Amino acid sequence: MRTKILRARGNNLASQAAAEATAEDPAPTAGPDFSGDTRPSVAPTEKTIRPLPRPEGLAPQENP
């Protein structure tokens, strides 16, 4: 069985918009473009805090 794709006839606003969008848009890139992003960085300003060392004589628990 063959499937035939029918083309829309007349002025279809949705098809015109889709055709214009594909004609104007550049090729897709590998990821988003952040070149216009002016938001401040969310990187931490302090050093990472590490947990305190385990007190002497306190061994880690073992799973049975």
C-alpha positions in Angstrom: 0.0 0.0 0.0 1.4 3.4 -1.0 0.7 6.5 1.0 0.2 9.8 -0.9 0.9 13.1 0.8 -1.6 15.7 -0.2 -0.5 19.3 -0.3 -2.7 22.1 1.0 -4.2 24.3 -1.6 -4.7 28.1 -1.3 -3.3 30.5 1.2 -2.8 28.6 4.4 -1.5 31.0 7.1 0.1 28.2 9.2 1.9 26.8 6.2 3.1 30.2 5.2 4.5 31.0 8.7 6.2 27.6 8.8 7.8 28.1 5.4 9.0 31.6 6.4 10.4 30.3 9.7 12.4 27.6 8.1 13.7 29.9 5.4 14.9 32.5 7.9 16.2 30.3 10.8 19.8 29.2 10.6 20.7 25.6 10.8 20.2 24.0 14.2 23.3 24.1 16.5 24.6 21.6 19.0 23.2 23.6 21.9 21.5 26.8 23.0 23.1 30.2 22.3 24.0 32.0 25.5 25.9 34.9 23.8 23.1 37.4 24.7 22.8 36.2 28.3 23.5 39.2 30.6 22.4 37.5 33.9 24.9 37.3 36.7 26.7 34.0 37.2 25.3 31.6 39.7 28.6 30.1 40.6 29.3 30.0 44.4 31.5 32.8 45.7 32.8 30.9 48.8 34.9 27.8 48.9 33.2 24.5 49.2 32.8 23.4 52.9 34.1 19.9 53.6 32.7 17.8 56.5 34.8 17.7 59.7 37.0 14.6 60.1 35.6 11.6 61.9 36.6 11.6 65.6 39.2 9.0 66.7 37.7 5.7 67.8 34.6 6.1 65.8 34.7 3.6 62.9 32.3 3.7 59.9 29.3 1.4 60.2 29.4 -1.8 58.3 26.4 -3.3 56.5 25.5 -6.8 57.8 
